[in-house]
Amino acid sequence: MARTRAPELTLLPSEEPLSLLREDGSPVEDSPLAMPDDDVLVELHRRMVIGRRFDTQATALTRQGRLAVYPSSRGQEACEVGAVLALREQDWLFPTYRDSVALVTRGVSPLGTLTLLQGGWHLGYDPYEHRVGPQCTPLATNTLHAVGFAHAARVKGEDTAALVMLGDGATSEGDTHEALNFAGVWRAPVVFLVQNNGYAISVPMSKQNAAPSLAHKGIGYGVPSVLVDGNDVAAVHAVVRDAVASGGPVLIEALTYRIEAHTNADDASRYRDSAEVAAWLARDPVDRIEAYLTSRGLLDTARREAVAAEAEEFAAHTRAVMNADVEPDPAELFEHVYATTPAHLREQAAALREELA
C-alpha cells in the first residue's frame, strides 16, 4: 500500500467512500490512499479514546448543570481526531460548536474548550496559541473565516493551510457556497471537512440534498472533492493530509453518524429509531482502529489499559476544573469587546464599579 506521492485530486469524487480499513478492522488492499505510519496509527487510537472519554464526561457535566449545553460528537471521533492530527503545526483549525474533541486534540485545555458551552466567555482560549479559531455556533460562518484567513496567509507568503469543520446542515447555508466560490477563484489553501452525520438537527439528508453526495457540491466551484469513510480514522487522516499537501482548496465529505442527540435539549427518538442507531454503533470508529492495531501487534492489553487510564485521568481533570465554583466579576462584561474601549462603555464600566462599591 505504500506510495511516494498523494493521489491526484480531481473535481469528481469517487462513487464509493475511500477507505483504508473495513468495518471489521481488516485493511483494504486496493485503496489509493497510503496507510499512515504505525506510530501515527497508535497515536490516532490514543487520542480517540481520550476524546471519547472527554465527550462522555462533558455530557455528564451538562446533566449536572455545569454546562448550559453540550453537542456530543460521539461516533465522529475518526473525523475529529484524524483530521486534526493531519495538520502541521503552522496550520489553523476553524471548528464548530460540535468539535470540542477536535479542540482538545489540538491542545486546547478542557476548561478553554468548554467555556463557551458553560456560558462564560464567548471564547475560552487564545486562538494564536493553539492556531484554533473561535468555535462557530452560527452555521457555516466559519467557512468564510477560514477562506479569508487562508487567502491572507498566501498573500503574505506564509505556508499555512486552514481546516474548516462543518456539518451536513451547514452545506445548505449560503455562507458555505460563497466560501467555496472564493476558495475556488483564489485557489486558497483551505480544506472543507463536511462531517455528514446524517441529520441537520432532525432534518435528514434526503430533505437537504438531491446530488449524489455532498462532495459533488465542489464541482460547480472548481474545488477538488473527496468522499471518505468518516468512521475510518486512517482514511480520514490520509485524505486530510493529502488535501493540506495539495496547497489548494479541497472539499471532503466524511460519512459518519451522530450517536447521541443533537444536544442535551434534543429528543432524537422523534426523528430516528433505535435500529438505525444500533446499526451505526456496530460500525464504531474506535473499535475499528483497535481491531486493526491488535491484529498488527501494535495494541496489546497493557497498552489498552494504559490508554484507558490516561483517558480517565483526563476526564477527572475535566471534572475538577468544571466543578470549581468561580465568582464572576461583573466588570468583565466590558473586557475583550473592543480593541480600544469606546467612551460610552468606559462610562458604563465606571458606573457599574461605583454601584458595586
N, C-alpha and C positions, 0 to 999 in steps of 0.2 A: 504493500500500500504506500510505500514511500515515493515521494516525487520531489523534484528540485524547485518547482515554482507553483504558484497558485493557478488554478484553472482560470481560463479567460472568462471574464464576466460578460454576460450578454443581456440584451434587453428582455428577452423572453425567458421566464423562469421555467424550470423543469415541470413536467406534468405531475410527478410524484415528489414528495418532500425528500430532500437529500438527507442521508443519514450515514452514520458510521457504526452504530450499534443497533441491533434489532431489539425488540421489546424484552427478549429473554436474556439480553446481555451479550449475545454472540456477535462477532464482528461481521460487517457487510464487506464481502470480498471485492466487489467491483465498484466501490464508491469512488467518485472523482475527487473526494476530499482526502487530505492527508491526516492520518491519526496523530493527535498531539503526542508529544513525548511522554514517557511513563511518569516522570516526576510532575508534569503538568496534570496528568490524569489523577494522580494521587492527591494533588492539591485541590483540584476541582471537587473531588469527593469530600475532602475535609471541609471545604468552605460550604458545600451544600448541606452537610449535616449540621454545621454550626448555624447556617442561615435558617434552616427549617426549625431548629430549636428556638432561635430568636423569634421567629414568626409565631410559633405557638405560645411563647411567653408573652409577646405583645398582645395577642388575642386574649389571653387570660387577664392581663392588666386592664384591658378595656372592660371586661366583665366586672372587674373590681372597682371600676370608676376612676382608674388612674389615667386613662386616655379618653379623650372625647369621642374618638372614632378610630378604627383601625381597618384598613383594607388589606386583607391577607393575600399573600402570594403563594400559599401552599399549593404545590403541584407545578409551579412555574420556576422552581429553583434552577433548572438547567438553563433557562434563559437569563435569569438574574445573575447567576454566578458565571456561567460560561461566557457571556458577553463581556462582563466587567473584567474578568481576568485576561481577556484577549486584548485589552487596551494597553498601550505603552504608558510610561509614567507621565509623559507630556500631554497625553490626550485628555479630553474632557468628557464628562458624563452629564447628560441632561435628563433627569428622571421625572417620574410622575409620583403621585401620592401612593401608588401601589408598589413602588420599587424600594421599600425600606431594606430588603435583603441585599439589593444591589449597593445601597449606600454603605452598609456595614462591611460588605465585601471590599469596597473601595477604601475602607479605613476610617469612615466616619463613626464616631462613638455612638453607642446606643442612645445616650441622652440627646446628643445632637440630632440623631436621626428621628427621634420620636417627639422632639419639642413641638414641631408643627401640629402633630396629631394630638398632643397633650392640650393644645390650646394656649401655649405660652407665647413664644415668638413665631413670626412667620418663617423664620429660618434659624435653626439651632446650631449652625456650624459655619466656618469660614470657607466660602467656595474656593478661594485661591489656595488654601492649604491643601485641600483634597482634590482640586480640579473637578468639582461637582457643582453644577448649577442648583438653584433652589428647586425643591420638589414642586412640580406643577400640579395644581389642583384643577384649574380650568382645562378642559380637554384640548390638547393639541397646541396650546400656545408655546410650549417648549420646542416645537419643531422649528418655528421661525427663529427662536433664540439660538438654537443650535446652528442653523444655516448661517445666520448673521455672524455668529462667533467664528465659525469655520472659515467663512469667506474673509473676514477681517484678518485672521491668522495667516491666511495665504497671501493677502496683500502685504502684510508686514514681513513676509519671507520666513515665517515660522513653520516648522514641520510638526503640525498639530492637527489631529482629527477630532471630530466630535461624534459621540454616540448619543442618539436621542431615542429614548424608550417611549413607546405609546401602545395603547391597546387597540383592538379591532374597532371599537366605537369611535376612536379619535380619527380614523380614516374617513369618517363621514362628515368631519368638520372641514370648513373652508380653509382654516389655517394650514392643515396638512397639505392640501393641494397647492396653496401658494408657496409653501416651503419647498415642496418637490419641484415646482416650476423654477424657483430661484436657484435651487441646488443644481438642477439640470443645466440652466443657462450659464451659471457661473462655474460649473464643474467643481463645486465646493466639496472639500473632503469631509463629508458628513455621512454617517451610517444611520439609516432609519431602521430601528428594530421594532417591528409590529408583533407584539405578543398576542396572537389570536387565541384567546382563551374561551371562545365560543359565544360569549354574551357581552353586550354593552349594557351593563346592569342586568336587565331582564330581556333585552331585545336580542334575539338570536341572529346569527349570520344571515340566514335566509331572508330576513326582513331588512337587511342593510345593504347587501351587495349581490349583484347579478353576474359579476365577472367570474371567470373560472377560479380565481384566487385573488386575495388582496395584493399579492405580489405583482399581479398584472397591472396594477394602477401605475407602476413606474414607467410603463412603456410610453404612454402619452406625453411624458415629460422628458424622455430621453435618458432616464435613470435606469441603469442595470438593476435587475431584480432577481432575487433568490428565494426559493421556497425550501424550508428546512424543517425537520422534525424537531419541534421545540422541547421535547422530553428527552432528547439525546444530547447530553451536555458536551460530549466530544464533538459532535457535528456543529452545535451552536458555536462553540469556541472556534472551531476551524473556519466556519463561514464568516464570523465577525473578524477574525484575524486576517483573513484574505481580503475582506472588504476594506479594513483600515489600510492594509498594504497597497491597495489599488490607488490610493491618493485621490479618489473622486467620489461622487455620490453613489450610494448603493441603497436599495430598498430590500430589506429582508423581512419576510413573513415567517414567523416561527409558530407552528401549530402546537398548541398546548391546551391546558384546561385549568380553570379556577375551581379548586376542590371546595373551598369554603364559599360562603355567601359573599355578595359584593362588598358589604361591610357588616359590622355587627348590627346595623339597623335594618338589614335586608332579610327577607324570608325567601330563600331560594326555592323552597318547595312549591312556591306558587307558579313557577315557570319551568321547572325541570324535575324529573323524577329520580328516585334513588338508584334505579338500574343504570341510568346514564352515568351517574357519579361513580358507581361501583366499577363500571367498565373502564373508566379513566384511572381509578385507583389501581387497577391491575397493570396499568402502564406507567407506574410510578418512576420518575426520573432518578431518584436516589437508588432504588432497588436495581435499576438497570446498570448504572455505573458500578455499583457494588458487585453485581454478578460478574461483570467483565473483569474487574480488578482481582476478584477472588480466583477466577479461572486462570488468570495470568500469574498468580502467586504474588501479587502486589498488595494484597489486603488479607491479613490473617486475623484471628480472633483478638490477639493482643493489640494490634493497631486499631481494629474496630472499637475496642473498649476504650482505648486511649482517646480516640476522636470523640466518642460519646461523652467521656468525662470532660473533655475540653469544652464541648458544647454546653454541658450542664453548668460549668463554671461561668461561661459567657452569659447564660440565662440568669444565673444567680446575681451576677454583676448588674445585669439589666434590671432585675427586680429591686436591687438595693438603690440604684440611682433614681429609679422612677418612683419608689415609695418614699423617698426623702421629702419631708414637708419643708418647702421653701416659702418664706414670707415674701410675697410680691411687693415690689416697690412701685407705687403709683407713678412716680416721676419717670419711670422707664417708658411710659406711654409716648413720651416726646423724643426718645432716642432712636437713632437709626431710621428716621423717616426721611429726612433731607440731608444732603451732604453738608449744607450750611443751613442751620435752623433759621427760618424766617422770623421777623419781628413779632408777628401775631402769636406764633407758637411759644416764643420766649416769654411773652407776656402771660400766656395761659399757664405755662410751667411755673412761673413765679407766683401767680395767684394760687395755684394748687399747693405749692410748698408753704405759702403763708397760711392757707386754710388748714393744712395738716398740722402745722406748728401750733 
